[in-house]
Structures are given as C-alpha cells and as structure tokens.
Amino acid sequence: MDLILHNAKLGPGAENAAVAVEDGIIIGVGGPELLSLAKEKTTVIDLEGRPLLPGLCDSHLHLAETGRQMEVADLSPARSIEEMGAILRDFIREHGLPPGQLVLGWGWNQDHFPDRRFPTLAQLDAMAPENPLVLTRVCQHIALANSAAMALGGIGRDTPDPAGGEIVRDGSGKPTGIFLENAVNLLPQGTITAKDAQRWILRAAEKAASLGLTMVHSDDLCTVPGLSWKEVLDAYLQIDLPIRVVEQCLFPTAEDLEEFFRMGLYPGWREGNFIIGPVKIVSDGSLGARTALLSQPYRDDLSAGVGMASISREEMEAQVLAAHRHGMGAVIHAIGDGALDLALDAIQKAREAFPDIRERPLHGIVHCQITRPDQLERIREMKIQVLAQPVFLEYDLHIADLRVGEELGRSCYAWNTLSQWTVFSAGSDSPIESMDPFGNLYCGVTRMDYNGFPKGGWHPNERLTLDRALNAATLGGARAGGLEDYCGRVAPGYWADLTVADRDLFALPPESLLETKAAMTIVGGKIVGRRTES
C-alpha cells in the first residue's frame, strides 16, 4: 500500500472516511478499518476532518499563455489610462529594459477606466516613448500598439485587415493602435522558442497544482506566437507534467487537422500526463471587447454592430466535419448568440453527413454565454456538452445586460438550466481569469462578484447548488475529456487524483468558498501540491 488518507470528509454526513491508494489507483474507500492495510513504507496522512474531493478539473484554459503572462507587465490593476502608463514605466525600469526593446503588457480592461474608453495613439505613444508597446486586453481579443510597435511590425495605412480581424483606423485610414481579433496576430511578439513554451507550460501547471487542480483542459497548439502547432505539441512531450493535461487541439485549417490524424494521433492518445482531447475552434470574440458575434447589435455601442466572426462558416464546418468523421469531438468557442447559431449548425451538419458513426463524438460549446431560450432548447435536444466559465460572472454580471439588453440577459449564463440537461463542466479560461477553482465554485453557487454584489445573485434562478458546482468541477471535467471511467470520483478503480480543501465547504455558507484553498493536491497517488500554514 502506497498511501492511506484517513479522518477525511467525503461529503455531508460522510465523515471519518479513509481512502487507500496503490500504484496510483484508489483500491479502497471506507473507514478507519483501512488503516490496517498500512505497511512499513505506506504514507499515512490524517486529514483532520478536512473534505477530500475528487481531483478538481478546469475544463478550459491556456497553460502556455498563462505561464507567459506571468512574465510580462501586469496591467490588470490599472484603473485609468494614466495608471497603465505608470505600470509600464515601472516595469521597464525594474527590468532594466533598454530603449528600443519591445515591451509586452497584458490584462487591461477599459471598463475599469472612468470613461470606459480605449487609449488614443497619442496616449499610447506617451506611455513609454522609447519602447515599442504591445498591450493585450484581459480577454485576449483586443491589443493596443504604439507607433513604434506598429513600425516594428511593418503595419501602416496600406496593411490589409486579416480574415476575422480588424485594424481600427481613423477617418483618414491611419491605424489608431487598436487591433481586433485576428488582427492581433499582426503585432510583433518578440522571439519565442520551444524552450520558452516549455517553461511557460510547466510554470502554469505547477501553479495549477498549488491551487488544487489535478487536471486541466488546455488550448495551446496555436496560441504560442512564432511556433507551429507541431512545435508546441513536441514541447509538451518534453515536459514532466505534475498534473494531467487534456489538450484541446486548435488548428489553422481543416487540412492541418487531417495531417494530425495522418500522424497517428487521436482523442485519448496519451504520453505520461498529456492526453489528446477534442478539436478546439474559435468562432467569435469576447463580450467585454464587443467582438462576440451577436444576432442583434450591441445595445450600449451601436458602432460595434453585431461583433465579428473569427472564422468563416465554411472553415468551421470543414473542421467540425473532419473531426466528426474521425470520431473526435469538436468544442467551439461561442460567446455571442450569433456565434452559437453557427456552431450548432456546423455540428448538426456533420452529424447529418455521417449519421452512422458508431462512436458518436461528444461535441460542445466553450463559454456558451449569450443564449436565447430557443438555443438552450436546441442544446438540450442535440445533447451538446457545455464547457462554462462561472467565474466570468465576477465581471460580466456588470456588463451583460448593458451589452445585450435585460430581456436577453435573463436567458444568458444559464448554468443551472444547462447543468440539468447536458454534460456540464467548469473552467476559468486562464489567463483571462484566475485558475483558482474555489473562486469558480463561488461564482457558480452565488452568482455574485467578489464584493458580494448583487446580494442574492444576478438572475439567482441560475445559481448552481454546491453539489452541481462540484460535479461540474470534477466528474463534468472528466466527462468532457472522455475520462469518466478513470477520474472524477473517489471510488475504487479510479485514478488517485484528489483535492483536499482547507475547510468544510459542505457546512459553511456559500460565501466561504471565496476564502477556501487547497490544502493538498494529489495526482496518481503523488502529492504535487501542499499548502503550508504561514
């Protein structure tokens, strides 16, 4: 016997429980009698009554980007354009960056500024006059660049807008320094190597383990500037991952996806803790950036129109069709209801084209935020999984009704409804939000921001019960990756992937979830994260 955890709480009324682990697998769940299985080399840990949960899972994030953002200027504290500039100047000085060196920043949000406006090009140029600046919004769907950065990237009046993106211009056609969606990819990012990608992935995975996550579903293959999807895949295979990673495989084209299959890769393919998951497709932008594709114009800014699609209908349908034909699920980023229509249509067409596939792949929607009642019913009828981000409500509850109107807002972020109808899992979309799974649970259960607003929750009929929220963070995440026979439960025969909470979240009020931390994280019977009391 390798490990015995005892004096644990497995749920309401399930106290003084014990779990025995051998060779990374749970072989016994019971009470104090399991202590008799201990041998000389067995590690025995008294959990002192703390909750022992199935390993917590984040069903959608970006490990490489999360690790990368740990190394650039953090603009998230900025509450004005002037504060953005101050943070950048401090970052340049503290890191000793010379004039002319590209400076990257991330995390700003214009909705936190007094007038909610983007910086002008003159303001961007004044922030750091001697350095090119590329500053990515918190949602990653908009970036700002000063004149020096645009010159470095060879971007000017004659630079065409890329498909699925826009270079915002003034009345004379001159770029304003604002880049939307796929236009962000035109901006310089510096020289990035496979070693950088490995460092970022490992650093973020270690952080995830410290927060109590035993598994994450990560979208990385096409998110590291300058590296091909094959190079990022190879970088993953060089890393000794502390947690399990299900890769949501994003490809530039359907042809790349077909090449992936020709290489002998398939969903469920494993190398150590790295597991191939579904195909990932991005269909639109973000609500905060007003680039999410809606069916009606934005209520708070008619100049934004209905947002924009990030991929053509034809390319999306080709990728979903290729995945479906090979028995691989497709999970589609769709935030606006217009994008959701396109995603559901693509899945339906693939199913109709190949109705006799024996192993019907589980397709899904990532985010699934702005939803009409008819779309919720369609998701139920089509049995589409939903990979939601409850933590998005911490910010979005302040803007959703403004963006889409109160009437549509009542059927949005419909977590309680969807959790009863389909495979429902919870993620953070890190680095967009923190990977902390307990903050995610808090937002799902309370539908309040971190300051407790609004009291009782935003559209409280869509609050999750604690049981449903925990299921979304455990078994739901396992099912999203086709791993429900291996993880997501504390039961004999399952992987010994376990999370110990530092307080009794079953007995405390929901608000206490915001202060809850992981006391211990166990993957395959090995302790990969342990909190020491200060």
Buried (B, 14 or more C-beta within 10 A) or exposed (E): BBBBBBBBBBBEEBBEBBBBBBEBBBBBBBEEEBBEBBEEEBBBBEBEEBBBBBBBBBBBBBBBBBBBBBBBBBBBEBEEBBBBBEBBBEBBEEEEBEEEEBBBBBBBBBEBBEEEEBBBBEBBBBBBEEBBBBBBBBBBBBBBBBBBBBEBBEBEEEBEBBEBBBBBBEEEEEBBBBBBBBBBBBBBBBEBEBEBBBBBBBBBBBBBBBBBBBBBBBBBBBBBBEBEBEBBBBBBEEBEBBBBBBBBBBBBEBEBBBBBBEEEBEBBEEEEBBBBBBBBBBBBBBBBBBBBBBBEBBBBEEEBBBBBBBBEEEBBBBBBBBBBBBBBBBBBBBBBBBBBBBBBBBBBBBBEEEEEBEEBBBBBBBBBBBBBEEBBEBBBEEEBBBBBBBBBBBBBBBBBBBBBBEEBBEBBBBBBBBBEBBBBBBBBBBBBBBBBBBBBBBBBBBBBBEEEEBEEBBBEEBBBEBEBBBBBBBBBBBBBBBBBEBBBBBEEEBBBBBBBBBBBBBEEEBEBBBEBEBBBBBBBBBBBBEBEEE
